[in-house]
């Protein structure tokens, strides 16, 4: 999975015989780093995202065999693109594509390639099957297509991780705790839906781009949220999934650097992930914010997050957007030496602003927590009781969890235990459920 320390190609492995294991590592490294560029270039080249993804996977499979035998080529990305392009031509041939497009592709293939399937020594940029100046546009177009509104939210997340992130179906399945067959079916349906809807491989028109960008950000937010607090399973965190969302957000910042909310989203990710090292104990148990050793927080991530937040504020003529406001809240926690010394009044104000630009019951519930810290549990309980009365978070363990905490602070022990027990029954994550049950036991 994607990490800052993911392996790079070793120079000694290039150009000579390689073992099966070293070839596998080389293929994985190239794919993780360059998969979006490869699939994006092939999608523009063939005009079909499904075909592009399929032939790219075939090229990866061929690389595992050829690189083990012949060594890693000097230009691994070019090798994969050339091989995938040949597979695409084979596909066109099988579909009786002896037409103008096939003739054009075959003619391009004949120029600048050797019979071994490598890029010609000394090949010029115009010999490559992509325009280097358009790589950014290709990747951005791939993001917009993977997050197209015609797809379901689950399909968008799966296709984004597969086509843009380069994750395998097995990795995506592990991340979301669903069967591999489910992930594969989602991806297959997504690609067929895009084909049926005749979605072109292109950036949406400028007038649509800003509106569609929200969908891309939303998908990355969902991926990161699942990684930072798993909804089900035995682990509190799924850091590989969260770090993949951070990598994609950084990529998006590089592609659209003038969009403030992109910087805001990255700031939120960095500042939240900075606390990961202290959020679990030696046995994987959840550690609450008040009990975390802040010396274990990742200070480099905090600096990056605060810098991204400053950039979002500088670019946003109308002020911070929803992701920027959430990042500002995370920044308050990251900058505070302890829970009591956190600027809770500012956190309350930020939640009020967030509630105006992106109202939701979860925002109101989080505001109640901040109000409890700033003004006391009684005022916070009134906010929570309003949510209960309107039934806006039915079925969520979060509401009875917060309500139980507030009732406990007010000395209403019996009611507090009842709420926390309900929260434990509703909670799907074993680590969070254990925390709730410990609170129930403490009230006894």
N, C-alpha and C positions, 0 to 999 in steps of 0.2 A: 504494500500500500504506500501511498505517497507520504514521504517524510522529507524534512530538510536535508537529511543525511543519506538520501537514497543513493545507491551505487552509481558510479559513472563508469564509462567504458575505460578499461585499462589500456594504455598505449601498447603494452607488450602483446596484447591479444589481437591487435589489428594486423591483418595481412598474413597471418600464419595459421597453422593447424590449431584447432581449439577443441577441448574436450566437450562432451555433451553438456556437462554442468556449467562450464564457463560460457558456452554458447547460449545456454538458457538464460544465464544472468545477463548477458549482453543484450539478448532480445528483450528481456523484461525491462532493462534500463532504457533502451531506445524507445520502446513502446510507451513506457510511463511518461517520458519526457516529451515525446514528439507525436503521440497518437492523434491529438486534435489537429495538428498541422497536416499529418498524413491523410486522415479521413476527410478533413476539410478540402484539401487539394484534390483528392479523388472524387469527392462529391461534386465539386465545381467541374471537374474534368468529364465526369460521366453524366452529370445532371440528375443523379439518383442517389439519395443518401443510403438507401438499403443496399444497393449494389456496391457503393463505396465501402461501407462497413464490412460487407461480406468478403470482398476481394482483399481488403486490408488484412482480415483475419486469415485468409488463405496464404497471404504473403508471409505473415508471422509464422504460420505452421511450416512453410517451406524453409524459412530462415533457420528454424531449429534444426532441420536436417542438414542444409547446405553449409551453414556456419560451423557446425560440428565437424564437418569433413574438410572444408576449405579454409576455415578461419574467418574471423569477422572482417568484412570488407572495409576499405578505407572510408567509404561514405555509406554508413549503414542506412541512413534515412533514404538516400537516393536508391539504394538497392531495394528497399522495401517498396518504394514508390514504383520503381521500374517493374518489379515482379507483380505488384498489384495491378499495374496498368495492363500488363500482358494478360492477367486473369480476366480483367474487364473486357479486353478484346476477344478472348475466348468465349466469354459470355455472350457478347454481341454476335459472334459467329454462330454459336449454338442457337441463337434466336433468329437465324437467317438474316443477320444484319449486314449483308454484303451491299450496303447502301452508302450514301454519301458520308455518314458519320463514321462507319467502319473504315472506309477508305482514308478518311482524314486521320483517324487514330492510328491506323496501320502505317500511314506515311510518316507520322510524327515518330512512331516507335522505331522505324528504320533509321532515323537520323540520330547519330550520336550515341549508339549503343553497340556493345560488343556481343558476340554470341554467348558469352558466359552469363549475361544478365546483369552486368555491372554498368555503372555509369562510365562513359568513355573517359580514359585518362585525359586530364586537362579539359574536361567538359566545361562549357561556358554556362552561365546562369540560364541562357535561353534554351539550353539543351534539357533543362529540368522540366518535369511535368507540372510545375507550378511557377508562378511569378513571385520571386522573393518579396517584392513590394506589396503583394496582395495577401501574404500569409496572415497578417492580422485580420484582414477582412474575412478570409476564409474561416478562421477560428470563431470570429464573432458571429458570422452567418450560421455556423454550426450550432453555436449556443442558442441563437434565436430559433432555429428550426427544432432543436431538441426540446425547447420549452414552448413550442407552438400551442396556441389556445385550443386547437382541435384535439389535443391529447389530454388524457386524465392526469391529475396531479401525480399519481403513482407512476404512470408511464413517463411523464416528464423527468422525474427524478431518476428513474432507471436508465432512460436513454441518455440523459446528460452524463451520468457516471460512466456509461459504456462508451458513448461516442466522443465526448469531450474529455472525460477523466481517464479513459483508457482502462477502466477496471473490468475484470472478467465477470461473467454471470455468477460464478461461485463467490467472488468477493462481495458483490452487491447483495447476494442472498444472505451471506453471513452478516453484513452490516445491518440489514433490515429484519433479520431473523425470519425469513420466509424461505420456502423451498426453492431450489435452483430452477425447477421447472416453472415456477410462478414468475420468476424474474425473466426467464427466457421468453415466456408467453407474453409478458408485458412489452418486452423490447420488440418482439416479432409483430405484435398488434400495432405498436406505435409506428414502426416503419411502414407497415401496410396502410395504416391510416393516413400517414403523410403522403404516400403514393396515391391513394384513392382521392385525397383532397387536392392532388396536383400542387402540392406546396413546392415552389421553386427553390433551388439552392441559391439564395441571394439574401442580402440584407434587406429588411423591410424598408419601404420608402421613408425618407427623413421624417415626414409628418406622422408616421406610425411608430417610428423607432422608440421614442421616449415612452409611449404607452406600453409597447411590448417589452421594454427593458424591465418594467416592473415584474413581469412574469418570470424573467430570468433571475432577478434578485430573489423572488419568492422561492423558486426552486432551490437555490443555493442556501437560503435561510432554513428551509425544511431539512435539507441534508445536514447542515451544521447542527441544528437543534437536536436532531435524532442522535448525532454523535456526541453532543455535550451532555445530554440527559436522556438515556435510552428509555423508550416507553415500555419496553418489555425485556425479559431476560434476567440473567444473573449478574450482569455487569452494569455499574452505574454509568460508565463512560464507554463510548466507542471512538477512541481518539483517532484511529485511522480514517474513519468517516469524516470526523470534524476537520482533520488536517487536509483531507482532500477538498473539502469545501473552501478552506482557506486558500489552497493552491489555485482553485478555479477563480476565487474572488480576486486574487492578485493578478491572474491572467486578465480578468475583466477590467481591472483598474488600468492595466497597460494598454488595453484596447480602446477604452473610452475614458481617458484621463480627465475630461472636463465635466463628468457627471458627478455631482456631489454625493448622491445617495450610494453610488458604488463605493466611494471612499468611506462613507458612513457604515456600510455593511462590513467592509473589511475591518474597520476600527472595532466594530462590535465583536467580530470573530476573534481578533487578536486579543482584545482585553478579556474576553470570556475564557479563551484557551489559556491565557496566562495563569489562571488559577487551577488548571488541571492537576499539576503535580501535588497540590495540597488537598484536593477534593476527595481523595480516597486514602485509606490507611493501608498498612502492610498486607492485610488479607483482602483488600478490595472493598472494605466497608466504607460507606459514605461518611464523610466528615463535614459537619455543618459549617457554615461561614464563620460563626463565632468561635469555632474551635480550630480553625485552620491555622497552620504555621505560615504566616505571611512571608517568612524568609524563603520559603520554597516556591513562592510565586515567580514566574518567569519575567524578570525585569526587562529583558530585551523585547519580549512580546508586548509588555506594557508601553515601552517607549514607541514601538512601531504603531501600536493602537492609538496612542495619544497623538502621534504625528498624523496619522490618517484622519483622526477626528478634527484636528486643526485644518487639514486640507478641505474636508467636507464643509466646515464652517466658512472657510474663505471663499469657496466656490458657490455656496448657497446664498443667492441674493435675498431669498425670502426666509432665511433661517434654516435650521436643521430639519430634515425630513424624519419620517418614522424610524429609519434605521440609525440615523445620526443621533436622534434623541435617546434611543436605547443604548447606543455607544457612550453617550454622555453620562448616562446612569451608571454603566459599567465602569466608566472612568472615575466616577466618585468613589466607588468601592476600591478600585485599584490604587487610588491615590491616598486612601485613608490608612493610618497606622493600625486601626482597630475598628471593631464594629461600633462601640460607643462614640469614637471620634469621627465617624463618618458624618458628612454634612447632610443629615437626613432632611432638613428643610429644603435644601436644593433638590434632593431626590424627589420629594413630594411635588415640587414645582415642575420638575421634568416629567413626572408621570402625568400631571395635569395637562401639560402641553401635549404629551403623547396621546392622551385620551381625546384631545380635540382634533388632532390630525389623523389619528388612526384608532377610533374608538373600538373597544372590545372588552368583554367581561374579564379576560385575563389581565388586561392593563389595569382595570379597576381593582382586581384582587391584589395585584402587586402594589398599587397605590395604597391600598388598605394596610399592607405590611409596612410601607414606609411611614404612613400616618401613625401607626402604632409605635414606631420607634421615635418619631418626632413629637407626638402629642399625647400618646397613651392609648391603651387598648380599647377604652370605651368608645372613642371617636371612630376607631378603625372598625369596631364591631358593627356600628351603624351602617358602614359601607358594605360590609359583608352580608348583613341581614337584608339589605336591598337586593343584592344579587340572589340570595336565597328566595326572596319573595317573587322575583321575576323569572326564576327557574332558568337563568341564562347559562349555568354551567352544570346542568343536570348530567349525572354520570361521571363527572370528573372528580378524582380524589383530591384535587387541589383545594376546592372550596371547603369541604369538611376538615381538611388538614389545617388550613389557616384559621377557620372558625374554632376548632378545638384548641389551638394555641392561644387564641385571644381569650376564650372562656377560662382556660387554665390560669392565665395571668390575672383574671378577675376573680379567681377563687371559686368559680362554679365548676367544681371538680367532676361531678357526676356527668354533667352535660358535656364537659370537655372530653372525658373518656369515651362517651358514646360517639362523638364526632370523629375522634381519632381512630376508633375501631372501624367506623364506616370508611374512613379514608384508607385504612390498611386493606380492607376488603376490596376496594375499588382500584387500588394501585397495582399496576402490572409489572413493575420492576421490583425484583426481590430485594435489592439493596435499599431502596427507598422504603419498601414495606417494613424492613427490619428497623429502620429509624423510627417509623411511626409506632411500631409495637414497643420499642424501648420507651417512647414517650408515654404510652399507655401504662406501662409497668411503673414508670416513675410517678405517675399520678396516684397509683395505688398506695 
